[in-house]
């Protein structure tokens, strides 16, 4: 028995057309991810976007007034403004958790983060919401100047999740799952 078999468990024939041997890792402690190159300034751009979006007046700030409008205009149709506000807040909270975790991993001029399968859709959802808010004339929110740095990371993340191989890493290196 080799050292890898002791560390990783039993090996078996290669899978998915891969010649050689493969090792089964416990799913409880390992996950498939996409390694993505990232610069600290790109993560800081996301932090600035999160802070700017969080500081701008939003739906969450006016749920009582919005509920009154819904009740007056829609009558019998029930729409819960608090629930709507929570759905609007969710992408920001999830993006914040991912970015906070990645910031702790990137200490050099360029580093590598491990993106879970849902990382790109989560960050994309938040960025789309910010862009929509920026385009609305009656919304005081404005994209920060550093937005292009965050967009560069988002583009790289999209490429990685569409075209790149996946790696297997221990879950203690990953941000918490949603």
N, C-alpha and C positions, 0 to 999 in steps of 0.2 A: 504494500500500500504506500503510495507516494504522499508527499507533504500536502499537495493540493487536495487529495482525497480526505486526508485528516482534517484539513481546514474547512473544506466546502461540502463534503459529503460524497456520496457515490457518483461516479461518472457513468456515462452511457454513450451510445453511439451519437454522433453529431445530428443536430436537428435542422430542418428547413434547408436541406441540401448542402449543409456545411460538413465538409470532411473532417474527420478527427473525432475528438471526444468533447462532450459538453457536460457541464456540472449543473445540478439543480440546486438553486439557492432558495432558502425559505422565503415565501412571499410575505410573511409577517415582518421581515426585517430588510427586504430588498425591493426596489421598484425600478421600473424602466423610466429613463429620463433622457432629455436632450441636453448635451453639453453645449453651452453657448458662451462665446467670448463677450466680455463686457468691460467697459471702462467705468471708473468711479463717477465721472462727470455725467454719464448716462443715467446712472442710478440716482444721482443728485438731482437730475432734471425731473425724474419721476417724483422724488420727494417734494420738489418745489411745486410741481403740478398738483400733487396731493394736498399740500398746504394751501395753495391758491384756491383750489376748488372747495376745500373745507372751510376757508375763511369767507368765501363769497356767500351772500344770502341765497338761500335755496328753498326748495319745497319743504324740507324738514323744519325750517324756521316758521312756516306759516300754515301748519296742518289744520289748525282750528278754523282759520279764515277760509282755507280751501275747502274744508268739509262743508262749511256753510254755503259756499258757492255751489258745490256739487248737489247739495240737498235742494237748494232753490231752483237750479237750472234743470236738474235731471229728475226731480220729483221722486217717483217710486223706484227708480233704478238706484241700487245701492252700490256706491263706490266708497271704500274706506280710505280716506286721505292718509291716515297713519300707515296703512299697509302699503300704499303707493309710495310713500316717502321711504319706507324701509327697503322696498325693492330698488329705489333709486340710490340708496346709500350702500347697498350690498357690494357692487363692483369696487367702490372706493375702499371699503374695509378689506376686501379680499386682496386687492392690489397692494394696499399698505402692508399686509402680512407678508406677501411675497417679496416686495422690495426691501422691507426691513431685514428679512432673513438673508437676502442676497448681499446687502450692504455689509453684513458681518463676514462674508466670505471673500470679498474683493478688497485686498489691501495693497495691491501693486497698481502700476499704471494701466495694466490690463489683466484681467483674471477670467476665470471660468465659473459659471454658475450652472446649476443643474435645474432645468425646467421640467416640471411634471407635464403630463399630457394636457392639463387644463390651464397651464400658466399663460399661454398665448391668448386663448379666448378671454380669459379674465382681464388681462391687461388691455387687450383690444376693446373690450366692452367699456372699460373706464375711459380710455382715450376717446372713443367715439362719443361718449356722453359729454366729455369736456369740449370736444370740437363742436358739438351741437349747441352747447350753451354759449360758446364763443360767437357763434353765428347768429344767435338770437339778439335782436336789437334791444329788447326790453330786459335782458339778463345782464347784470353788471359784471359777470364773470368774464375775464380775459385770459387767454393762454399766456403763460410766462414766456419770456424771450428764450429760455433754455429748452423750449418744447422740441426743437429740432433734434437735440441730443437724445431725448427720450424716444423720439420717433425712429431714430437710427437703431436703437436697441430693439424696438418693436419690430422693425423690418428684419433684423438679423434673427430674431426669435421666430418670426414667421417662416423664414427660409429654413431654419434648423428643424422646425417641426414638420415642414412639408417634405423636405428632401434628404435630411440627414439620418444617419443610423441612430439607433437608440443605444444607450449604455445602461448597465445595471449598477446601481450604487446602493449602499446601505442607507436606510431611511433616516438615520440620525444626521445625515448631511442635507436633508431636504426640509423645505418649509412645511408646516403642518398642512394636512389635507383639509379641504373645505368641509 
